[in-house]
């Protein structure tokens, strides 16, 4: 008997009929002789509705009450699935984050899991029940409800798999696996049979919406095998696992893009110690993540400093940076919200030369200007004008021959 975690996203539980379909998949796993813990998101669109409701009440909702409100969507789905399973003759019990004791820090909207007690889950599994757990939510040390950020149900599922030492974690969504790029943008996109944790993490960070980055980090840390599957079709999906020699054969495994990007440039910054800290510390204090950073060469004691943030953080980031710029006596702050980030990812890049040159020449041949570049051993990212995103993805996919299985 194995222990399997099954996670279903918002499109999988969008209405009662779809929840009944989820119930059949859960029962199939249970009937195969395995213990099953199910983790659910809220119904598709429900979290957005709750966020809009909070924002309609006031421009800046209290963060504690905001989390308490937007966590309610998962309570609906776990209760409904349990009701359906019981009506079909199976013993099931639902749990919210505080009942499981998914303990988090107090960073509302972006809480991080500290530990999971899970005694209650083990007890119910021992009694033969299917356990249904609300994803996305936890509780801090003062028993305040917290949420894990968008896509947080993925992290909930992997964290439970790690805490319970599950044999595998199946992430069900509306696609049948991880593709070389977004099939909606490039018709030649190919489903991958498996991908390394590091590649999947880079893909998630740079724009792929299949898995939340923190869930991949946790899977790697605790060596949790993760399968990405479709709720609406059969198939093995894509296995996210530790790197092996076969994976190194593919120089580039995938291409991602992220239109949720904004570029901020602080012009004529005094080039002296402490200036970067004065700019970025206030952003960190407000939990605003900075992605790519470029500092120009110093000229007569001054430099320009450019960085990117998520577009949803742009309003707050601009306000913070403009205040910091006044303090450090910078000349002005420029903002460009019409940018996107395009990235190529592959563990094989670490042992092959010429990958960056091929990427840059491919974009240049199409007249796509590169504004910013960042690299790691297995990733190259470029910031470009947003209007060229789809073109860039398609030509890079062709250039690296990703439609062909290696």
N, C-alpha and C positions, 0 to 999 in steps of 0.2 A: 504494500500500500504506500502510495506517494502522497505528499502534501502539495497541492497546486493552488497558487494564487491566480485568480482570474480578475482582470480589471476591465471594465467597460466604460467607454467615454460617453459624452453627452449625446452624440448622434445615435448611439446604440440603445439609449434609454429615453428617446425623445417623446415617446407616448406609451400608453399601456400595451398596445399590440407589440411594439418593439421590446418592451420589458418581458412580455410573454416569450418572445423569441430568445431573449437572453436566458430566461428560465430554462428553456429546452437545452441550451448549450451547457448550462450549469448541471442539469440533471444528467446529461450524457457523460460528463466528467465524473460525477458522483457514481453513476452506474458502472463505470469502468473499474471501480474499486478504490478510488482515491478520496482522500479528505479534501474538501474544497472551502477556501475562503474567497469571497467575492468582494471586490472593491468597486464602488460606483461613483461616477461624477453626477452632477445635476443634469436635468433634462437640457437638451441643446437650447441655448438662448436664455435659459433661466437665470444664470449668474449675471449676464449682461442686463437683464430686466431688473434684477435686484440692485445692481450698481446704479442704474439710471434712476431707480426709485430713491435711493439714498441721495444722489446728487440733485434730485428735484426738490428735496427737502431743505437742502442748504448747500452752499458752494463748497464748503470744507467740512464734511461729516466727521464727527469724532471717530477716531480710528478703532477704538475698542468696540463701539456700537456698530460701526461699519462691518467689522468682521463677524460680529454676532448675527447681523442681518444676512450677509451674503453666504454664510455657511448653511442657511436653511434649505437651499435647493437639494443638497445631498440627503437631507432627512426624508424628503418626499420619496426619492427613488429607492433608498434602501428599505423603507417601509413597504412600498408597493411591491418590490421584488419578493420580499419575505411573504407578503400576503399571497402573491401568486404561487410561490413554491409550496406553501402550506395547503393552498386550495387544490394543488396537484398531487397531494398525498406525501409530501416530503417535509421533514422537520427542519425548520429554519429559524434563525433569530438574527435580528438586526442590531447593530451597535453604532453609536455616534463616537466621534473622536474622544470625547471626555470619558465615555464609558469604557472604551478600550484602554484609555490612558496613553494616548499618543502625546507625550510631553514635548513641548516646544519652548523656544525662547519667546520673548515678548515683542518681537518685531512684527507688529500687526501688518497684514497684507502680504508679508514676505517671510513669515515665520519659518525657522529651521527646526527640524526634529532633533531633539536631544537624546531621547530614548523611548522605547515602547515597552510597557509592562506585559500586556497580552495574556495575563493569567486567565481572564474571563474567556478569551477565545480558545485557549487550550482546553479549558473545562468543557466548553460546548462541543468542540471537536471530539473529545473523548466520549461524549454522550451521543455521538453519531449525527450531530446537526450540521447543516450547511450554515456557515457564518457569513453574514452580509455586513460589510463595514462601509461607513461613509468616508469617502476620500476627501482630500483637500483641506481637512480640518483637524485641529488639535486643541490642546489646552495648555496654558502656561502654569508655572508653579503656584500662581495665585488663583487658579481655576477660571481664568478668563479664556473665552473661546478665541482661537486664533485661526488664521487661514494661511496656506502655504504658497500663495501666488498662483497665477494662471497656469493650468496644467498640473497643479499640485496633486491631483489624484494619482498620477503616474508615480510620484515620489512616495505617496502613501502606500501604494501597492508594493513597490520594491522594498521599502522600509519594513513592511510587515513580512515580506518574504525573507528578509535578512533576520529579523527578530525571531521568526518561527522556524528558521532553518528549512525553508520550503525547498522542494526539489526543483521547482521552476516557477517562473512568473510569466503568465500570458497576458499581454496587453492587447485588448481587442479595440479596434477602431473602424473607421469607414474605408480604410485602404488595406490591401492584402499583404503589406510588408513595407520594407524600406526600399526606395527606388534610387537609381543613380542621380535623378533630379526630379523635380515636380512634373508628373505626367501631364498636368494641365498646361504647362508651359512648353514642354518638349515631348512630342509624340513618340520619340525614339527612346524615351526613358525605359530602363530595364529594372525589374525587381531583383534584388540581391538575395541570395540564399542565406548568407551570413555576413556579418560585419563586426569588426573589433569594437570593444568598448571605446577606445580612443578615437576611432573614426566616427562612431556614432555621437560621441560627446562633441566633437568639433562640428559635426553636421547640425546637431541640435542648437549649439551656441550660435552658429552662423545663419540660422534661418529655417532649417527643416522643422516642421511642426509635428513630427511623428511622436517624439518623446520629449518630455521636459528635461533640460540638461541636468538638473540635480538628481533626477531618477537614474540617469546613466552613471553619474559619479558614484552614487550609492551602489549600483549594481556592480561596478568595477571593484569598489572597495571591499565588498562582501562576496564577490564572485558569484553573483546571482545570475543564472541563465535566464535571459529574457527573450521571449518570442513575440514579435509584432505580427498580429493576425487580423483578418477581417471578420467582423461580426456577421456580415451578410453573405459570406461565401466560405466554402471549405478550402483547405490548403494548409501547408506547413508554415507559410509566412516567412519571416526573416529572423534568424537567430542572432542575437547580440551577445557576443561571447569574448573570451580572451583571444589575443592575437595568435595566429599560427603561421607557419611558413608559407602556406598556400596564399594567404592574404597579401604577402609581400610581392606576389607576381603582378598584381594590378598597381600600376604607378599611381593612378587616380581612381578612386572608387566612387566618388560622387561630387556633384556640383550643387551648391545651395545659393539662395539669395534671400535678402532681408530688406524689405521696403520700409520697415519700421525703424528708420534711421534718420538722425538729424545731425548736421555738422555745425559745430560752434568754433569760431576762431577769435582768439583774443589778440588784438593787434598792438604792436609796439610795447611789448612787455619788457620791463627792466630785467636784464639777464644777470641775476644774482641769486645766491642761496636763499631758500625759503619761499620764493615766489610760487613755484609749482604746488607746494604744500598749502599755501594761502588760497590757491584756486580750487584744489581738489578735495581738501579736508572738509569744507562745508557741504560739498556734494555727497561725500561719503556719509556725513552725519545725517543726511536726509535719505539715506538708502538709495541714492541715484547711482546706477552703475555706469562707469565710463568705459567705453570699448577701446577704440583705436586712438592713439595719441601720437602726434608729430610735432616736433619743435624745429623751427627753421634755424639755420646757422646764425650765430650772433653777428650783428653789424652795428658797430659803434656803441656797443653796450646794450642793444635792444634786440628782441627777437619776436617772432609771431608763434603762437601756440594753438594748435588745432586739435580737436578731439570730437568723438561722436558719442551720442547718447540715444537711448530709445526715444522715438518721437512722442510717446505718451508722457515722457518726463521732461520734454523740451521747455514747456512753460515755466515749470519750477526751476529747472536748471538755468535757464536764461536769466531769471531774476537773481538767483544766487551768484552766478558768474558776473553779472553786471555790478553787483554790490562789491564782490571781491576785486574786480578790475579797478574800481574807484579807490579801494584801499591800497592797492599796489601801484597805482598811478599808471595804468595801461591807457592807451589812447582810446580804444573803442572795442565793442564786441559785435561780431558779425554772425548771422545765423542763416543756414541753408537747410530747409526742410525737404528739398526736392532731390534727395540723394538716395542711393541704395548700396548695399554691400553684396558683392558676388564673390564666392569662395570656391576653391577646388580643394578636395580632401583626399588623402590616401596614405596608408602606412608605407607604401612602396616609394613615396617621394623622398624619404630619408636616405635611400641608397641609390637614387638616380639623379643625375645632373640634367640641367637644361629645361626643367619643368617650368620655372618662373619665366624664362625667356619665351617659351612656347605660349604661355598664357598671355604675356604682354604683347607679343607680336600678333597673336590672334585678335585681340581686342583692337590693336592699332590698325590692323587691316580693315576693320569695320568702322573706323573713325570714332571709336569709343575712348574718350579721354579718362585717364586714371588720376584721381585726386589724392588718394591716400593708399598706402600699402602696408600690410602687416603680415608677418610670417611666423610659422612654428615649424617643427620638424615635419609635420604631416599636413600642413595647411598653408595656403596663400590666399589672402583676402584683399580685395580692391574696392575702394569706394568710387562709384561712378555716378553720372547723372541718372536719376530714377527712370527717365523715359527710355533708356537703353537696356533696362534689366532683362527683359525677355530675349532680346537679340543676343546679349552677352551670354546668357545661359545656353542658348541653342548652339551658337558657334563654338563655344568651349566644349560642349557635349560632343559635337562632331570632331573637333580637333583632337580630342583624347580618345576617340573611338569607343565611347562608353556603351554604345548600343550592342557591342559584341561581347559575348561571354568569353572570358579568357580561359 
